[in-house]
Amino acid sequence: MINKWIDFFIPKASEKENLIFKSDRIFVTVFLISVLANLISISTAAQIRIVGVGYLLFANAISTLFILLLFKNGLNRNIGAHIYLGLHAISFVFQAWFQGGLESPAIASMFLLPAVAMLVIGKKGALCWFAIALFWIIVFFIYEQTFDPIVPQYDLSKKSFFYFGSILGSTVVIFFILLVYENGKNESLLEVQQKHKDLKNTQKQLIQTEKLASLGELTAGIAHEIQNPLNFVINFAELSDEMLMELRDELSKDIEERNSSLMDNIIDDLSSNLKKITHHGQRASDIVKGMLELTRKNTGTKELVNLNELTDEYLRLAFHGLRAKSKDFNADFESILDPKLPKINAVRQDIGRVLLNLINNAFYAVFEQKIKEGSSYMPKVTVTTILEKGNAQIIIKDNGSGISEEIKNKIFQPFFTTKPSGNGTGLGLSLAYDIIVKGHNGEIKFNSEINEGSSFIISFPI
């Protein structure tokens, strides 16, 4: 029944912003509970024959409904709440006077004012009405200490019935007010939990999008890189075919006419060519394997990883990927690899993603600087591996524009990016941080100076 009245004053069809809508419905609910409590209390006033209090309670109920009607037609909620609380404060003061001052239950009812204010207008309003309630209690106390105690203006033989009705009514009202508060809190909590769940799902989708974007950037680089070993395989295969024809011609001669030294040289060259074909075939196979690792679902399984091979491979893949993406892009790059660097136990696929992201960022930084400074600027990216104090380190250095002091503490935050809209999601460095620090117990840090460049240092414990 009460829900029908709530829907009348604040119908669901008028819902605009969810939190405001919920607050408005709590406001209406509390007011309707107040109307009901006032109407029930009229029977108590009638039993003990306090006609004036009965009129006050009826006036409270009617004025509360009138405020709700004004609210339905556009009255500000805070203004309506203060009018309502003011009328009830006046009512409680008169009730306390009729019912015996400090010994009246109406004095205790004063503290319904801040409770209702907390629900309908918030903490500041509750503090204001707490002070008002406290003020009137002190006024009654001082009055009764200065003059005679206030005499109750009702049949004292029904005092027990009056106290029972008043305390029972106050208890019911407080319970319903707390119930409204609890329901509102639980609904808000469920809403926050749902939003958190939706945010987690969105984050997963964005992370997957970032991975796919990285894969797209790699495609052109992989095509270029795989073409090089395939060209070698084709060239050495054709050369070997010519050598075999030459060997066949030599073998077709009589034994006395054959050139044994030439035949030995051809066989040695064929053996060398086959080794080169195997080497470059394996190189192409490794590139394809790396491609498949990036596209495959991450199992999180760690294995021994050669950081030198991985770093060199992704440096060239990133360069050729960006070259294919932008014909204007060009930069010098160099890999300085420590031959004594031991293999580390890591998820190869994840480390590859980190390297690809950081190297892409470095190339992007030098490309942007090249556009600013023109032909006098020589862009360069250097990737170094080194064994430092028991840690395997990868250092990715560029001579780009550098990172400003204002954003240095933000670059590892999710969704933060300095790239133009559409050029970056802001998830790359955040993912890199999680992979290195949380996934591999490593460390990722950076040094940067404006117009001098940046260095990102990845450390893995051995």
C-alpha positions in Angstrom: 0.0 0.0 0.0 2.7 2.5 1.0 4.6 1.7 -2.3 1.6 3.0 -4.2 1.7 6.3 -2.4 5.5 6.5 -2.9 5.0 5.8 -6.7 2.4 8.6 -6.7 4.7 11.2 -5.3 7.9 10.1 -7.1 6.9 7.7 -10.0 9.6 5.4 -11.5 8.9 6.8 -14.9 10.4 10.1 -13.8 13.7 8.5 -12.9 16.7 10.5 -14.1 19.9 10.0 -12.2 19.8 6.9 -10.1 21.3 8.2 -6.9 19.0 11.3 -6.9 16.0 9.1 -7.6 16.8 6.8 -4.7 17.3 9.8 -2.3 13.9 11.2 -3.4 12.1 7.9 -2.7 13.7 7.8 0.7 12.5 11.3 1.3 8.9 10.4 0.4 9.0 7.2 2.3 10.1 8.9 5.6 7.4 11.6 5.2 4.7 8.9 4.6 5.8 7.0 7.7 5.6 10.3 9.6 2.0 10.8 8.4 1.1 7.3 9.5 2.7 7.8 12.9 0.9 11.1 13.5 -2.5 9.6 12.6 -1.9 6.6 14.9 -0.9 8.9 17.7 -4.2 10.9 17.5 -5.9 7.9 19.0 -3.6 8.1 22.1 -4.4 11.8 22.4 -8.1 11.1 22.2 -7.8 8.4 24.9 -6.2 10.8 27.4 -8.4 13.7 26.3 -5.7 16.1 25.1 -7.6 17.8 22.3 -4.9 20.3 21.5 -2.3 17.6 20.9 -4.7 15.7 18.7 -5.2 18.8 16.6 -1.4 19.3 16.4 -0.9 15.7 15.3 -3.6 16.0 12.6 -2.1 19.3 11.4 1.3 17.6 11.2 -0.1 14.8 9.0 -1.9 17.2 6.7 1.0 19.6 6.4 3.4 16.7 5.6 1.1 15.5 2.8 0.9 19.1 1.5 4.7 19.4 1.5 4.9 16.1 -0.5 2.4 17.5 -3.0 4.5 20.6 -3.4 7.6 18.4 -3.8 5.8 16.4 -6.5 5.2 19.8 -8.3 8.8 21.0 -8.1 9.5 22.1 -4.5 13.2 21.7 -3.6 13.7 18.7 -1.4 16.0 20.5 1.1 13.5 23.3 1.5 10.6 20.9 1.9 12.6 18.9 4.5 13.4 22.0 6.6 9.7 23.2 6.5 8.6 19.7 7.7 11.2 19.5 10.5 10.4 23.1 11.6 6.6 22.3 11.9 7.4 19.1 13.8 9.8 20.9 16.1 7.0 23.4 17.0 4.6 20.5 17.5 7.0 18.7 19.8 7.5 21.8 21.9 3.7 22.3 22.4 3.3 18.5 23.0 6.0 18.7 25.7 4.3 21.6 27.3 0.9 19.9 27.4 2.3 16.6 28.5 4.5 17.7 31.4 7.8 19.2 30.2 10.9 17.2 30.9 8.8 14.2 32.1 7.0 14.1 28.7 7.9 11.5 26.0 7.6 14.4 23.5 11.0 15.6 24.8 12.6 12.3 23.8 10.8 12.6 20.4 12.9 15.7 19.8 15.7 13.4 18.7 13.6 12.1 15.8 14.4 15.5 14.2 18.2 14.8 13.6 17.4 11.2 12.7 15.0 12.2 10.0 17.3 15.1 8.8 20.1 12.6 8.4 18.0 10.5 6.0 16.5 13.3 3.9 19.1 16.1 3.8 22.4 14.6 5.0 24.9 15.1 7.8 25.0 18.9 7.8 21.2 19.1 8.2 21.3 16.4 10.9 23.9 18.4 12.9 21.7 21.6 12.6 18.6 19.8 13.9 20.5 18.0 16.6 21.5 21.4 17.9 17.9 22.6 17.8 16.6 19.6 19.7 19.3 20.0 22.3 18.5 23.7 22.6 14.8 23.0 23.4 15.6 20.3 26.0 18.0 22.8 27.7 15.3 25.5 27.6 12.8 23.2 29.3 15.4 22.2 31.9 16.3 25.8 32.7 12.6 26.8 32.9 11.7 24.0 35.3 14.8 24.7 37.5 13.9 28.4 37.6 10.1 28.0 38.0 7.9 25.2 39.1 7.8 21.9 37.1 5.3 21.9 34.2 2.0 20.2 35.2 0.7 17.6 32.7 -2.7 18.7 31.2 -4.4 15.4 30.9 -6.0 12.8 33.1 -3.1 11.5 35.2 -5.0 8.2 35.9 -4.2 7.3 32.2 -0.5 8.2 32.5 0.6 4.6 32.0 -1.5 4.2 28.9 -0.1 7.5 27.6 3.5 6.5 28.2 2.9 3.1 26.7 1.4 4.5 23.5 4.0 7.2 23.1 7.0 4.9 23.6 5.5 2.2 21.4 4.8 4.8 18.7 8.3 6.3 18.9 9.9 2.8 18.8 7.9 1.8 15.7 8.8 5.1 13.9 12.5 4.8 14.7 12.5 1.1 13.5 10.9 2.1 10.2 13.3 5.0 9.8 16.3 2.7 10.4 14.7 0.1 8.0 14.5 2.8 5.2 18.1 3.7 5.9 19.3 0.1 5.8 17.4 -0.7 2.6 18.9 2.4 0.9 22.4 1.4 2.1 22.0 -2.2 0.9 20.7 -1.0 -2.5 23.6 1.4 -2.9 26.0 -1.4 -1.9 24.6 -3.8 -4.4 24.8 -1.1 -7.1 28.4 -0.4 -6.2 29.2 -4.1 -6.4 27.5 -4.4 -9.8 29.4 -1.4 -11.1 32.6 -2.9 -9.7 31.8 -6.1 -11.6 31.0 -4.2 -14.8 34.3 -2.3 -14.4 36.3 -5.5 -14.0 34.7 -6.9 -17.1 35.4 -3.7 -19.1 38.9 -3.8 -17.8 39.4 -7.3 -19.1 38.0 -6.4 -22.5 40.3 -3.3 -22.7 43.3 -5.5 -21.7 42.4 -8.0 -24.5 42.0 -5.0 -26.9 45.4 -3.8 -25.9 46.9 -7.2 -26.6 45.2 -7.4 -30.0 46.4 -3.9 -30.8 50.0 -5.0 -30.0 49.5 -8.0 -32.2 48.3 -5.8 -35.1 51.4 -3.6 -34.8 53.6 -6.7 -34.9 52.0 -8.1 -38.1 53.9 -5.9 -40.6 57.1 -6.4 -38.7 56.7 -10.1 -38.7 56.0 -10.2 -42.4 59.2 -8.2 -43.0 61.3 -10.2 -40.6 60.1 -13.6 -41.9 60.8 -12.5 -45.5 64.6 -12.1 -44.8 65.3 -15.7 -43.7 63.0 -17.0 -46.4 64.9 -15.0 -49.0 68.1 -16.6 -47.7 66.6 -20.0 -47.9 65.4 -19.5 -51.5 68.8 -18.0 -52.6 70.8 -20.8 -51.0 68.4 -23.4 -52.4 68.8 -22.0 -55.9 72.6 -21.8 -55.5 72.7 -25.4 -54.3 70.6 -26.5 -57.3 73.2 -24.9 -59.6 76.0 -26.6 -57.7 74.2 -30.0 -58.0 73.9 -29.5 -61.8 77.6 -28.6 -61.9 78.4 -31.7 -59.8 76.2 -33.9 -62.1 78.1 -32.6 -65.2 81.4 -33.4 -63.5 80.2 -36.9 -62.6 79.1 -37.6 -66.1 82.7 -37.3 -67.3 85.1 -40.2 -67.4 86.9 -40.8 -64.2 90.2 -39.7 -65.7 88.7 -36.4 -66.8 86.9 -35.5 -63.5 88.2 -32.6 -61.4 88.4 -34.1 -57.8 89.3 -30.8 -56.2 86.3 -29.1 -57.8 83.9 -31.9 -56.8 85.2 -31.7 -53.2 84.7 -27.9 -53.2 81.2 -28.3 -54.5 80.3 -30.8 -51.9 81.7 -28.6 -49.1 79.7 -25.6 -50.5 76.6 -27.7 -50.6 77.1 -28.8 -47.0 77.6 -25.1 -46.0 74.5 -24.1 -48.0 72.4 -26.7 -46.3 73.6 -25.5 -42.9 72.7 -21.9 -43.8 69.3 -23.1 -45.1 68.7 -24.9 -41.8 69.8 -21.8 -39.9 67.5 -19.4 -41.7 64.7 -21.9 -41.8 65.0 -22.2 -38.0 65.0 -18.4 -37.8 61.7 -18.2 -39.8 60.4 -21.0 -37.6 61.3 -19.0 -34.4 59.5 -15.9 -35.7 56.3 -18.0 -36.5 56.6 -19.6 -33.1 56.8 -16.1 -31.5 53.7 -15.0 -33.5 51.8 -18.1 -32.3 52.8 -17.5 -28.7 51.4 -13.9 -28.9 48.1 -15.1 -30.3 47.8 -18.1 -28.0 45.9 -17.8 -24.8 48.3 -17.1 -22.0 48.7 -20.2 -19.7 51.1 -18.4 -17.3 53.5 -21.3 -17.6 57.1 -20.2 -16.9 60.1 -21.5 -18.8 63.7 -20.7 -19.3 63.9 -17.6 -21.6 66.9 -16.3 -23.5 66.5 -12.5 -23.0 69.2 -11.7 -25.6 67.3 -13.5 -28.3 63.9 -12.2 -27.2 65.1 -8.6 -26.9 66.9 -8.6 -30.3 63.9 -10.2 -32.0 61.3 -7.7 -30.6 63.5 -4.7 -31.3 63.5 -5.5 -35.1 59.9 -6.6 -35.1 58.8 -3.3 -33.5 61.0 -1.2 -35.9 59.6 -2.9 -39.1 56.1 -2.9 -37.7 56.2 0.9 -37.3 57.9 1.3 -40.7 55.1 -0.5 -42.3 52.5 1.5 -40.4 54.1 4.9 -41.3 56.3 5.3 -44.4 57.7 8.5 -42.9 59.0 6.7 -39.9 62.7 6.0 -39.7 65.2 5.7 -36.8 68.5 4.2 -36.0 68.5 1.3 -33.6 71.1 -0.8 -31.8 71.1 -3.9 -29.6 74.0 -4.3 -27.1 73.6 -7.8 -25.7 75.6 -9.3 -22.8 76.8 -12.8 -23.9 77.1 -13.8 -20.3 73.5 -13.1 -19.5 71.9 -16.3 -18.1 68.4 -17.5 -19.0 65.7 -16.5 -16.6 62.5 -18.4 -15.6 59.7 -16.3 -17.1 56.5 -16.4 -19.2 58.0 -15.7 -22.6 54.7 -14.5 -24.1 54.3 -11.9 -21.4 57.9 -10.6 -21.5 57.5 -10.3 -25.3 54.4 -8.1 -24.8 56.3 -5.9 -22.3 59.3 -5.5 -24.6 57.1 -4.7 -27.6 55.2 -2.0 -25.7 58.3 -0.3 -24.3 60.2 -0.4 -27.6 57.2 0.8 -29.5 56.9 3.7 -27.1 60.6 4.5 -27.5 60.3 4.6 -31.3 57.1 6.7 -31.0 59.0 9.2 -28.8 61.9 9.6 -31.3 59.5 9.9 -34.2 57.6 12.7 -32.4 60.9 14.4 -31.7 62.0 14.1 -35.3 58.8 15.8 -36.4 59.5 18.7 -34.0 63.2 19.2 -34.7 63.5 18.3 -38.4 66.4 16.9 -40.3 69.1 18.1 -37.8 67.8 15.5 -35.3 69.1 11.9 -35.5 66.5 9.5 -33.8 68.0 6.5 -32.1 66.7 3.6 -29.9 69.2 1.4 -28.0 68.3 -1.8 -26.2 70.9 -3.2 -23.8 71.0 -6.4 -21.7 73.4 -6.6 -18.8 74.0 -8.7 -15.6 73.9 -6.2 -12.8 74.2 -7.1 -9.1 72.7 -10.5 -9.5 69.8 -9.2 -11.7 69.2 -9.6 -15.4 68.5 -6.2 -16.8 67.0 -4.9 -20.0 67.5 -1.2 -20.7 65.5 0.5 -23.4 66.9 3.9 -24.2 65.8 6.6 -26.6 66.9 10.2 -27.3 63.3 11.4 -27.7 61.4 14.2 -26.0 61.5 12.8 -22.5 58.9 12.7 -19.8 57.8 15.8 -17.9 57.9 16.0 -14.1 54.1 16.5 -13.9 53.3 13.0 -15.4 56.2 10.9 -14.1 54.1 9.6 -11.2 51.2 8.7 -13.5 52.7 6.7 -16.4 52.1 3.3 -14.8 48.5 4.2 -14.0 45.8 2.3 -16.0 44.3 4.3 -18.9 46.8 7.2 -18.6 48.4 8.1 -21.9 50.0 11.2 -23.5 49.3 9.9 -27.0 46.5 11.5 -29.1 43.0 9.9 -29.0 43.0 6.6 -31.0 46.8 6.1 -30.8 47.0 4.6 -27.3 44.7 3.1 -24.6 46.9 3.9 -21.7 47.0 0.2 -20.7 50.4 -0.7 -22.1 52.7 0.5 -19.3 50.1 -0.5 -16.6 50.1 -4.1 -18.0 53.9 -4.0 -18.3 54.2 -3.0 -14.6 51.8 -5.8 -13.5 53.7 -8.4 -15.6 57.2 -7.5 -14.4 56.4 -6.6 -10.8 53.5 -8.9 -9.9 54.0 -11.7 -12.4 57.8 -12.0 -12.2 58.9 -10.4 -8.9 60.9 -8.0 -10.9 61.3 -4.3 -11.1 60.6 -1.7 -13.7 61.8 1.9 -13.4 62.7 4.8 -15.6 65.0 7.8 -15.9 64.0 10.7 -18.1 65.0 14.3 -18.9 63.1 16.7 -21.1 64.5 16.9 -24.7 67.2 14.4 -23.7 65.3 11.1 -23.8 64.2 8.3 -21.5 65.5 5.0 -20.3 63.3 2.2 -19.0 65.1 -0.4 -16.9 63.6 -3.9 -16.4 65.2 -6.1 -13.8 64.7 -9.8 -13.2 66.0 -11.6 -10.2 68.1 -14.6 -11.1 
